Amino acid sequence: MSKCSLCSGPAQYYCKSCKSKLCPDHIIISNSIYYCKECDDDCYDPKCHTCGSEASFVGHDTVHRCEWCKKTDIEDGILYHQQLPQLIFSSINLLNKKLTEVWDLTQQYLDLVRLVYDMRKAKIMLFREVEDEIALLRTKISTFIDHLVKFENETFTLVDEKLRNIGYMRYTNLNNVDNAEEILNLLKGRSGLLDEKLETKFAEIEEDFGSLSQKVSFLNFQFRLLRRIHHLLPENEDEELISILPRIWLKKNASLPKQFLVVLTNKNLYLMREKGLFNVKLKNKATISLSHITKKNYSHSMLAKKKFKFKTRLDSYTIFGRKESLGQISTYFNIIENYIDFSIHKSSIIEGLKFYSLTMNELKSNIQRHGNHLRAYLLNKRELKRELYWRDGQDARFNKLFEQLLAVERKIHKLNESRRYESRSSKGIDGLLRKLTREHNRLKIQLEGIRKQSDEFDDLWEF
């Protein structure tokens, strides 16, 4: 039974400011609101209780205040007690929802790994560091998820232990409210701690993933171009694609520049042009073997145009374009010069990519298992409905049965009177009396049953 903090009577209200349990006699009801200029706050008497200065009248409104601390944070004890389990469960759900962004990133990571695997199998070998970054990022994500699993388990253990000590708040008792508010404060602190983890460690993972995604996005752009031109390239197992540059202006010897799609492999340069007015198709116009290239030069001065020149034994070529495109060509030739080491180094990683699986199954299963546990014990619908039933409907049911009992007793009394003073057959009266007596006993049993069941809710009846 919850007792009033001031008089030890049955408590009905709860003050959230000073944590006092109060009976109706220790609730101050104020009907007028005043404003204190000195405190810059509302008060409820002509004189401010804080500074003692005169306050100006604002208006009429009924406000309940705590007699102990004079604050207005007063809650109906039963209603607030019934709200707390849902508030605790909602706080835990909000905590777990913050992990959604981690889950989303892991799914994006897995999609990225599968895409890189497909592109490397298609022999697109640009950005040699992609596999190393994938492996490093996988380690970071796995380590971070391990920390989250530990964090989630610790949070659940702390909350469940406190809830177990107060019987998961299944029965109304205002003495449990302080403990429930402690749990809410604990979850608030854990939520702040999780935010800190997400803002530091996870932010670093997101930054690394963004950098990797940009490279893979360009590789995917190359992959889509390859699908258009793969039938124009010779089937050579030793030849691997490095990069594809669309819409590059290229001049051969002294001829006018023309626009080409340039395909760069570890063996050749392929120059392709679009042909046809209505049915436009790409056609391979020239193949330049890398073994025939004798000289390369890249210039991007402020005064001269940006261009890349290379020569073969017979011809000279000049490529014009943006700094980024010409920089790719320079990077391409740098890759070619070290291609043997690059290819050998990546071959084992390419095959291993398809086995790079990363999931949050352990974390997700923990969250689901803990959620089901709390839902069953903290949000036990049968218990909540049963308590609400006692709160809202039991008195009405008792009164209804009691009125029926009184009505039956009146009928029995009238029949006894008629048998005594009237000439009606006593046989018919005796039959009615037997029926009414059985009904009277049935109602008495039901009313007694209600009284016995109400013992399970002593705190509720005290309110």
C-alpha positions as CSV (number, residue, x, y, z in Angstrom):
1,M,0.0,0.0,0.0
2,S,1.3,3.4,-0.9
3,K,1.1,6.0,1.9
4,C,1.0,9.8,1.8
5,S,4.5,11.2,2.4
6,L,2.9,13.9,4.7
7,C,0.3,12.1,6.7
8,S,0.7,8.3,6.0
9,G,-2.8,8.1,4.6
10,P,-3.7,6.3,1.3
11,A,-1.8,8.1,-1.5
12,Q,-3.5,9.0,-4.7
13,Y,-1.2,11.5,-6.4
14,Y,2.5,11.6,-7.3
15,C,4.7,14.7,-7.5
16,K,7.3,14.4,-10.2
17,S,9.3,17.4,-8.8
18,C,9.9,16.2,-5.2
19,K,8.9,12.5,-5.7
20,S,6.3,12.7,-2.9
21,K,3.2,10.5,-2.7
22,L,0.2,12.5,-1.7
23,C,-3.4,12.0,-0.5
24,P,-6.1,14.4,-1.7
25,D,-5.9,16.3,1.6
26,H,-2.3,17.4,0.8
27,I,-3.0,18.6,-2.7
28,I,-3.3,22.4,-3.0
29,I,-6.0,23.5,-5.5
30,S,-5.4,27.0,-6.8
31,N,-8.0,28.7,-8.9
32,S,-6.1,31.9,-9.7
33,I,-2.7,32.4,-11.5
34,Y,-0.4,35.3,-10.7
35,Y,2.9,36.5,-12.3
36,C,6.0,37.5,-10.3
37,K,8.2,40.0,-12.2
38,E,11.1,39.4,-9.8
39,C,11.2,35.6,-10.4
40,D,9.9,35.9,-14.0
41,D,7.6,33.0,-13.3
42,D,4.0,32.1,-12.5
43,C,2.8,31.8,-9.0
44,Y,-0.5,31.0,-7.4
45,D,-0.9,33.5,-4.6
46,P,-0.9,37.3,-4.5
47,K,2.5,37.1,-2.8
48,C,5.2,35.0,-4.5
49,H,6.3,32.0,-2.3
50,T,9.9,32.3,-3.7
51,C,10.8,35.9,-3.1
52,G,7.8,37.3,-1.2
53,S,7.2,40.2,-3.5
54,E,3.7,41.2,-4.8
55,A,2.5,39.3,-7.9
56,S,0.1,40.6,-10.6
57,F,-3.1,38.7,-11.4
58,V,-3.1,36.8,-14.7
59,G,-6.4,34.9,-14.8
60,H,-8.5,32.1,-13.4
61,D,-7.5,28.4,-13.9
62,T,-7.7,25.3,-11.7
63,V,-4.2,24.1,-10.9
64,H,-3.2,21.2,-8.5
65,R,0.0,21.7,-6.5
66,C,2.1,19.7,-4.1
67,E,1.8,20.9,-0.5
68,W,5.4,19.9,0.1
69,C,7.3,21.6,-2.7
70,K,4.5,23.9,-4.0
71,K,5.2,22.7,-7.6
72,T,2.6,21.8,-10.2
73,D,4.1,18.6,-11.5
74,I,1.3,16.5,-10.0
75,E,0.2,13.3,-11.7
76,D,-2.8,11.0,-11.0
77,G,-1.0,8.1,-9.3
78,I,-2.8,5.2,-11.1
79,L,-2.7,6.8,-14.5
80,Y,0.9,7.7,-14.3
81,H,1.8,4.2,-13.0
82,Q,0.0,2.7,-16.0
83,Q,1.8,4.9,-18.5
84,L,5.3,4.2,-17.1
85,P,5.7,0.6,-18.6
86,Q,4.9,1.9,-22.1
87,L,7.3,4.9,-21.6
88,I,10.1,2.5,-20.6
89,F,9.4,0.2,-23.5
90,S,9.2,3.2,-25.9
91,S,12.6,4.5,-24.6
92,I,14.2,1.1,-25.3
93,N,12.7,1.0,-28.8
94,L,14.0,4.5,-29.5
95,L,17.5,3.4,-28.3
96,N,17.4,0.4,-30.7
97,K,16.1,2.5,-33.6
98,K,19.3,4.5,-33.5
99,L,21.0,1.3,-34.7
100,T,19.0,1.4,-37.9
101,E,21.6,3.6,-39.7
102,V,24.3,1.0,-38.7
103,W,22.2,-1.8,-40.3
104,D,21.6,0.3,-43.4
105,L,25.3,0.9,-43.9
106,T,26.1,-2.8,-43.5
107,Q,23.6,-3.6,-46.2
108,Q,25.1,-1.0,-48.5
109,Y,28.5,-2.4,-47.7
110,L,27.4,-5.9,-48.7
111,D,25.9,-4.6,-51.9
112,L,29.1,-2.7,-52.7
113,V,31.2,-5.9,-52.1
114,R,29.0,-7.9,-54.5
115,L,29.2,-5.1,-57.1
116,V,33.0,-4.9,-56.8
117,Y,33.3,-8.7,-57.1
118,D,31.2,-8.7,-60.3
119,M,33.2,-5.8,-61.8
120,R,36.6,-7.4,-61.0
121,K,35.4,-10.7,-62.6
122,A,34.6,-8.6,-65.6
123,K,38.3,-7.5,-65.5
124,I,37.8,-3.8,-64.6
125,M,41.1,-3.1,-62.8
126,L,40.9,0.6,-62.1
127,F,41.6,1.7,-58.4
128,R,43.9,-1.0,-57.2
129,E,43.3,0.0,-53.6
130,V,39.6,-0.8,-53.6
131,E,40.0,-4.4,-52.2
132,D,42.3,-3.2,-49.5
133,E,39.8,-0.6,-48.4
134,I,37.0,-3.2,-48.4
135,A,39.0,-5.5,-46.2
136,L,39.9,-2.6,-43.8
137,L,36.4,-1.3,-43.6
138,R,35.0,-4.8,-42.9
139,T,37.3,-5.1,-39.9
140,K,36.1,-1.7,-38.6
141,I,32.4,-2.5,-39.1
142,S,32.8,-5.9,-37.4
143,T,34.6,-4.4,-34.4
144,F,31.9,-1.7,-34.1
145,I,29.1,-4.2,-34.2
146,D,30.8,-6.3,-31.5
147,H,30.8,-3.1,-29.3
148,L,27.1,-2.6,-30.1
149,V,26.2,-6.2,-29.1
150,K,28.0,-5.7,-25.8
151,F,26.3,-2.3,-25.3
152,E,22.8,-3.7,-26.0
153,N,23.3,-6.7,-23.7
154,E,24.5,-4.4,-20.8
155,T,21.6,-2.1,-21.3
156,F,19.0,-4.9,-21.2
157,T,20.6,-6.5,-18.2
158,L,20.6,-3.3,-16.2
159,V,16.9,-2.5,-17.1
160,D,15.7,-6.0,-16.6
161,E,17.3,-6.3,-13.2
162,K,15.6,-3.1,-12.0
163,L,12.2,-4.1,-13.5
164,R,12.4,-7.6,-11.9
165,N,12.9,-5.9,-8.5
166,I,9.5,-4.1,-8.9
167,G,7.7,-7.0,-10.4
168,Y,7.7,-5.5,-13.9
169,M,5.1,-3.0,-12.6
170,R,2.3,-5.4,-13.2
171,Y,0.4,-4.2,-10.1
172,T,-0.3,-0.6,-9.1
173,N,2.0,0.6,-6.4
174,L,3.2,4.2,-6.2
175,N,6.3,3.1,-4.4
176,N,7.5,1.6,-7.7
177,V,7.2,4.9,-9.6
178,D,10.6,6.2,-8.3
179,N,12.3,3.1,-9.5
180,A,10.6,3.3,-12.9
181,E,11.7,6.9,-13.3
182,E,15.3,5.7,-12.4
183,I,15.0,3.3,-15.3
184,L,13.9,6.1,-17.6
185,N,16.9,8.2,-16.5
186,L,19.2,5.2,-17.0
187,L,17.9,4.8,-20.6
188,K,18.3,8.5,-21.2
189,G,22.0,8.2,-20.1
190,R,22.5,5.1,-22.3
191,S,21.0,6.8,-25.2
192,G,23.4,9.7,-24.8
193,L,26.3,7.2,-24.6
194,L,25.1,5.5,-27.8
195,D,24.9,8.9,-29.6
196,E,28.5,9.5,-28.6
197,K,29.6,6.2,-30.1
198,L,27.7,7.0,-33.3
199,E,29.1,10.5,-33.6
200,T,32.7,9.3,-33.2
201,K,33.5,5.7,-34.2
202,F,30.6,5.3,-36.6
203,A,31.1,8.7,-38.2
204,E,34.7,7.5,-39.1
205,I,33.2,4.4,-40.6
206,E,30.7,6.4,-42.6
207,E,33.5,8.7,-43.9
208,D,35.6,5.7,-45.0
209,F,32.5,4.1,-46.7
210,G,31.8,7.4,-48.5
211,S,35.3,7.5,-49.9
212,L,35.1,3.9,-51.0
213,S,31.6,4.4,-52.5
214,Q,32.9,7.2,-54.8
215,K,35.5,4.9,-56.3
216,V,33.1,2.0,-56.6
217,S,30.5,4.4,-58.2
218,F,33.0,5.3,-60.9
219,L,33.9,1.6,-61.4
220,N,30.1,0.9,-61.8
221,F,30.0,3.7,-64.4
222,Q,32.8,1.9,-66.2
223,F,30.9,-1.4,-65.8
224,R,27.8,0.0,-67.5
225,L,30.0,1.3,-70.4
226,L,31.6,-2.1,-70.7
227,R,28.2,-3.7,-71.2
228,R,27.7,-1.6,-74.3
229,I,31.1,-2.4,-75.9
230,H,32.1,-5.8,-74.6
231,H,31.1,-7.4,-78.0
232,L,33.6,-5.1,-79.8
233,L,36.5,-6.2,-77.7
234,P,38.5,-9.4,-78.6
235,E,38.1,-12.4,-76.4
236,N,41.5,-12.6,-74.8
237,E,41.9,-14.2,-71.3
238,D,45.1,-12.3,-70.7
239,E,43.6,-8.9,-71.5
240,E,42.0,-7.0,-68.7
241,L,40.2,-3.7,-68.7
242,I,41.7,-0.8,-66.9
243,S,39.4,2.1,-67.7
244,I,36.9,3.5,-70.3
245,L,36.9,7.2,-71.2
246,P,33.8,8.4,-73.1
247,R,33.7,11.4,-75.4
248,I,37.5,12.1,-75.6
249,W,38.7,14.4,-78.4
250,L,41.7,12.8,-80.1
251,K,43.8,14.0,-83.1
252,K,46.0,11.6,-85.2
253,N,49.0,13.3,-86.8
254,A,47.8,16.4,-88.5
255,S,44.2,15.4,-89.0
256,L,41.3,17.2,-87.4
257,P,40.3,16.1,-83.8
258,K,37.5,13.6,-83.6
259,Q,35.5,12.4,-80.6
260,F,36.2,8.8,-79.5
261,L,35.3,6.4,-76.7
262,V,38.7,5.3,-75.5
263,V,39.1,1.8,-74.0
264,L,42.3,1.2,-72.0
265,T,43.4,-2.3,-71.3
266,N,46.7,-3.9,-70.2
267,K,47.4,-4.8,-73.8
268,N,45.9,-2.2,-76.1
269,L,44.1,1.1,-76.6
270,Y,40.9,0.8,-78.5
271,L,39.4,3.9,-80.2
272,M,35.6,3.6,-80.9
273,R,33.3,6.0,-82.6
274,E,29.5,6.2,-83.0
275,K,28.3,5.6,-86.5
276,G,24.9,6.0,-88.1
277,L,22.3,8.7,-88.3
278,F,19.2,6.9,-87.1
279,N,20.5,3.6,-85.9
280,V,23.6,4.8,-83.9
281,K,26.1,2.1,-83.1
282,L,29.6,2.0,-81.7
283,K,32.3,0.6,-84.0
284,N,36.0,-0.1,-83.3
285,K,38.0,2.3,-85.5
286,A,41.5,1.6,-84.3
287,T,43.6,-0.6,-82.0
288,I,46.9,0.7,-80.7
289,S,49.2,-1.9,-79.0
290,L,50.9,-0.7,-75.9
291,S,54.1,-2.3,-77.1
292,H,54.2,0.2,-80.0
293,I,54.0,3.3,-77.8
294,T,57.4,4.9,-77.6
295,K,56.8,8.3,-75.9
296,K,54.2,9.8,-73.6
297,N,53.8,13.4,-72.4
298,Y,51.1,15.1,-70.3
299,S,50.8,18.9,-70.1
300,H,48.3,21.1,-68.3
301,S,49.9,24.6,-68.0
302,M,47.8,27.7,-67.5
303,L,48.5,29.1,-71.0
304,A,48.5,26.0,-73.1
305,K,45.6,23.7,-73.6
306,K,45.4,20.6,-71.5
307,K,46.6,17.7,-73.6
308,F,48.2,14.3,-73.5
309,K,50.5,13.2,-76.3
310,F,51.9,9.8,-77.1
311,K,53.7,8.3,-80.2
312,T,54.0,5.0,-81.9
313,R,56.6,4.0,-84.4
314,L,54.4,5.4,-87.2
315,D,52.0,7.9,-85.8
316,S,51.6,10.6,-83.1
317,Y,48.4,11.1,-81.1
318,T,47.1,14.1,-79.1
319,I,44.3,13.8,-76.6
320,F,42.3,16.9,-75.5
321,G,40.0,17.0,-72.6
322,R,39.3,18.0,-69.0
323,K,42.0,17.8,-66.4
324,E,40.2,14.8,-64.7
325,S,40.0,12.8,-67.9
326,L,43.6,13.4,-68.9
327,G,44.6,12.6,-65.3
328,Q,42.9,9.2,-65.7
329,I,45.0,8.5,-68.8
330,S,48.2,9.4,-66.8
331,T,47.0,7.2,-64.0
332,Y,46.3,4.4,-66.5
333,F,49.9,4.4,-67.9
334,N,51.2,4.4,-64.3
335,I,49.1,1.3,-63.6
336,I,50.4,-0.3,-66.8
337,E,54.0,0.2,-65.8
338,N,53.4,-1.7,-62.5
339,Y,50.7,-4.0,-63.8
340,I,52.3,-7.4,-63.1
341,D,52.6,-6.6,-59.4
342,F,49.1,-5.2,-59.3
343,S,47.5,-8.1,-61.1
344,I,49.2,-10.8,-58.9
345,H,48.5,-8.9,-55.7
346,K,44.7,-8.6,-56.5
347,S,44.1,-12.0,-57.9
348,S,43.6,-13.8,-54.6
349,I,41.5,-10.9,-53.1
350,I,39.1,-10.9,-56.1
351,E,38.3,-14.5,-55.5
352,G,37.9,-14.0,-51.8
353,L,35.5,-11.0,-52.1
354,K,32.5,-13.2,-52.6
355,F,33.0,-14.7,-49.1
356,Y,33.1,-11.3,-47.5
357,S,29.8,-11.6,-45.6
358,L,28.9,-9.2,-42.9
359,T,25.7,-9.2,-41.0
360,M,24.1,-7.9,-37.8
361,N,22.3,-11.1,-37.1
362,E,23.6,-11.4,-33.5
363,L,22.7,-7.8,-32.7
364,K,19.3,-8.2,-34.4
365,S,18.5,-11.5,-32.6
366,N,19.5,-10.0,-29.3
367,I,17.2,-7.0,-29.8
368,Q,14.3,-9.2,-30.9
369,R,14.8,-11.6,-28.0
370,H,15.1,-8.8,-25.4
371,G,12.1,-7.0,-26.9
372,N,9.9,-10.1,-26.7
373,H,10.9,-10.6,-23.1
374,L,10.0,-7.1,-22.1
375,R,6.8,-7.1,-24.1
376,A,5.7,-10.3,-22.3
377,Y,6.6,-9.2,-18.8
378,L,6.4,-5.3,-18.9
379,L,3.6,-4.9,-21.4
380,N,1.6,-8.0,-20.3
381,K,-1.7,-7.1,-22.0
382,R,-3.7,-9.4,-19.8
383,E,-2.5,-7.8,-16.6
384,L,-2.9,-4.3,-17.9
385,K,-6.4,-4.9,-19.2
386,R,-7.3,-6.6,-15.9
387,E,-6.0,-3.7,-13.9
388,L,-7.9,-1.2,-16.1
389,Y,-11.0,-3.4,-15.7
390,W,-10.7,-3.1,-12.0
391,R,-10.1,0.6,-12.2
392,D,-12.9,1.5,-14.6
393,G,-15.5,-1.2,-14.5
394,Q,-15.4,-3.2,-11.3
395,D,-17.3,-0.7,-9.1
396,A,-20.0,-0.4,-11.7
397,R,-20.3,-4.2,-11.9
398,F,-20.5,-4.6,-8.1
399,N,-23.1,-1.8,-7.8
400,K,-25.2,-3.4,-10.5
401,L,-25.1,-6.9,-8.9
402,F,-25.9,-5.3,-5.5
403,E,-28.9,-3.5,-6.9
404,Q,-30.1,-6.8,-8.4
405,L,-29.6,-8.4,-5.0
406,L,-31.7,-5.7,-3.3
407,A,-34.5,-6.1,-5.9
408,V,-34.6,-9.9,-5.3
409,E,-34.8,-9.3,-1.6
410,R,-37.7,-6.9,-2.1
411,K,-39.6,-9.5,-4.2
412,I,-39.0,-12.1,-1.5
413,H,-40.3,-9.8,1.1
414,K,-43.5,-9.0,-0.9
415,L,-44.2,-12.7,-1.6
416,N,-43.8,-13.5,2.1
417,E,-46.2,-10.6,2.9
418,S,-48.8,-11.8,0.3
419,R,-48.6,-15.4,1.7
420,R,-49.3,-14.1,5.1
421,Y,-52.2,-11.7,4.3
422,E,-53.7,-12.7,1.0
423,S,-55.6,-15.7,-0.2
424,R,-53.2,-16.6,-3.0
425,S,-52.2,-20.3,-3.3
426,S,-49.2,-20.9,-1.0
427,K,-48.0,-23.6,-3.5
428,G,-47.4,-21.0,-6.3
429,I,-45.8,-18.6,-3.8
430,D,-43.5,-21.3,-2.5
431,G,-42.3,-22.1,-6.1
432,L,-41.5,-18.4,-6.7
433,L,-39.7,-18.1,-3.4
434,R,-37.5,-21.1,-4.2
435,K,-36.5,-19.5,-7.5
436,L,-35.8,-16.1,-5.9
437,T,-33.9,-17.7,-3.1
438,R,-31.6,-19.5,-5.7
439,E,-31.1,-16.2,-7.5
440,H,-30.4,-14.4,-4.2
441,N,-27.7,-17.0,-3.3
442,R,-26.2,-16.8,-6.8
443,L,-25.9,-13.0,-6.6
444,K,-24.4,-13.2,-3.1
445,I,-21.7,-15.7,-4.4
446,Q,-20.8,-13.4,-7.3
447,L,-20.5,-10.4,-5.0
448,E,-18.3,-12.4,-2.6
449,G,-16.2,-13.5,-5.5
450,I,-15.6,-9.8,-6.5
451,R,-14.6,-9.0,-2.9
452,K,-12.1,-11.9,-2.8
453,Q,-10.6,-11.0,-6.2
454,S,-10.2,-7.4,-5.2
455,D,-7.6,-8.5,-2.5
456,E,-5.1,-9.0,-5.4
457,F,-5.4,-5.3,-6.0
458,D,-5.0,-3.9,-2.5
459,D,-3.1,-0.9,-3.7
460,L,-5.7,-0.1,-6.3
461,W,-8.6,-0.3,-3.8
462,E,-6.6,1.9,-1.4
463,F,-6.6,4.6,-4.0
